[in-house]
Amino acid sequence: MTKQHYVTIKGTKDGLVLRLDDKCAYSDMIAELRNKVSENSLEGLAEVKVHIGNRFCNEEELKEIMNVVHESPHLRVSKIQSEVISIEECNRKVLEKQSETYIGIVRSGQVVNADGDLVVIGDVNPNGRVVAAGSIYILGRLKGIAHAGATGNEEAVIAASWLEATHLMIADKLETMTDELTILSEHPEMECAYIHPNGFIAIDRLQELRILRPNLSTFKGGS
């Protein structure tokens, strides 16, 4: 009978990936992990990402996994990745998927907040502020301040029929609308702002959103 392996090691350009079986007994997995890291075939120092899958581990168990890996002088844990999320995190994600609609003008000094996506049917005047944990969609002129992904969602976007904002924020990234960005907004095409892979806020045509953020679409079916 072939022995089942509870721990697999894979080398990558960034170091090693340790995948721990999430269906076996915790004690069996730890025992095999200890045997794996004690092997003398490793040299130098390698960064290790540990994937624990769908196994729930408390703080003590996470510390034990890290300490077992560190029993080898050649291994250092850089990250422990889990597919399990807390109830609080789950509730936050549910809220971020919901959308709220505001109809009217967001006037100077006014702040409109949303726990998920925010749809504004109307203009956002200068010094008006719209804030959302998800994305922001303005069916009108955005002349004030918009902060999407306010709880840290870097995939959030800001879209407007006419993008003339003074400040754009997505997650913790801030962009003050310079003359160069303002020029981009002087034509009548609807536009969107998003975090570019290089880490800055970029502006593009709204038509590009389906390519830039394909996961935003939840529509099923069609022909």
Order of alpha helices (4+ residues) and beta strands (2+ residues): beta-beta-alpha-beta-alpha-beta-alpha-beta-beta-beta-beta-beta-beta-beta-beta-beta-alpha-beta-beta-alpha
